[in-house]
Amino acid sequence: MTETVNLTIKIDPALKEHLKQLALENQISMSQEIVQRLQTSLQTQQHPAVDNQDLVEDVPSPLTSAEVKQLRTLLKKQTKKKK
């Protein structure tokens, strides 16, 4: 038998009853039920790089040199008006 340690946690009473029922159905102890479920949850696939809605962030394209030139012109006009 492998070495085990005690772990004390606080859970909702309804969750405890649910786990107890599952253990009875599977004909194992509550402890075994919880350990199996924890192990299964930790062995699942890694989280995908994209969120669960498959959304990809839109990255705006960089400004063209003509657009940069227009912005500089507008900014110069605004600073002249403030003086």
C-alpha positions in Angstrom: 0.0 0.0 0.0 1.3 3.5 -0.9 1.9 6.0 1.8 -0.9 8.5 2.4 -1.4 11.6 4.5 -4.4 13.2 6.1 -5.9 16.4 4.5 -8.5 18.4 6.3 -10.7 20.6 4.1 -13.9 22.6 4.6 -16.7 21.9 2.0 -20.3 22.6 1.6 -22.5 19.9 3.4 -24.4 19.3 0.1 -21.2 18.6 -1.7 -20.2 16.2 1.0 -23.5 14.3 0.6 -23.1 14.3 -3.1 -19.6 12.8 -2.8 -20.9 10.3 -0.3 -23.6 9.1 -2.7 -21.1 8.8 -5.5 -18.8 6.7 -3.3 -21.7 4.4 -2.4 -22.7 4.0 -6.1 -19.1 3.2 -7.0 -18.7 0.9 -3.9 -15.6 2.7 -2.6 -14.8 4.9 0.4 -15.4 8.6 0.3 -11.7 9.1 0.5 -11.1 6.9 -2.5 -13.8 8.7 -4.4 -12.3 12.1 -3.7 -8.7 11.0 -4.5 -9.8 9.5 -7.8 -11.7 12.7 -8.8 -8.8 14.9 -7.8 -6.3 12.7 -9.8 -8.6 12.8 -12.8 -9.0 16.6 -12.7 -5.3 17.0 -12.5 -4.6 14.7 -15.5 -6.9 16.5 -17.9 -5.5 18.3 -20.9 -3.6 21.5 -20.6 -5.5 24.8 -21.0 -5.7 25.9 -24.6 -3.9 29.1 -25.6 -7.2 30.5 -26.8 -10.1 31.1 -24.4 -13.1 28.8 -24.3 -15.0 31.0 -26.7 -12.3 30.7 -29.4 -11.9 34.4 -29.5 -8.7 35.8 -30.9 -7.6 39.3 -30.0 -7.8 41.7 -32.9 -4.5 43.5 -33.2 -4.8 46.6 -35.3 -2.4 47.0 -38.1 0.4 49.5 -37.7 -0.1 53.0 -39.2 1.3 53.6 -42.6 3.9 56.3 -43.1 1.2 58.5 -44.7 -1.1 58.2 -41.7 1.8 59.0 -39.3 2.6 62.1 -41.4 -1.1 63.2 -41.2 -1.1 62.7 -37.4 2.0 64.7 -37.0 0.5 67.5 -39.1 -2.7 67.5 -37.0 -0.7 67.5 -33.7 1.5 70.4 -34.9 -1.7 72.4 -35.8 -3.2 71.8 -32.4 0.0 72.8 -30.5 0.1 76.1 -32.6 -3.5 76.8 -31.7 -2.8 76.4 -27.9 0.0 79.0 -28.0 
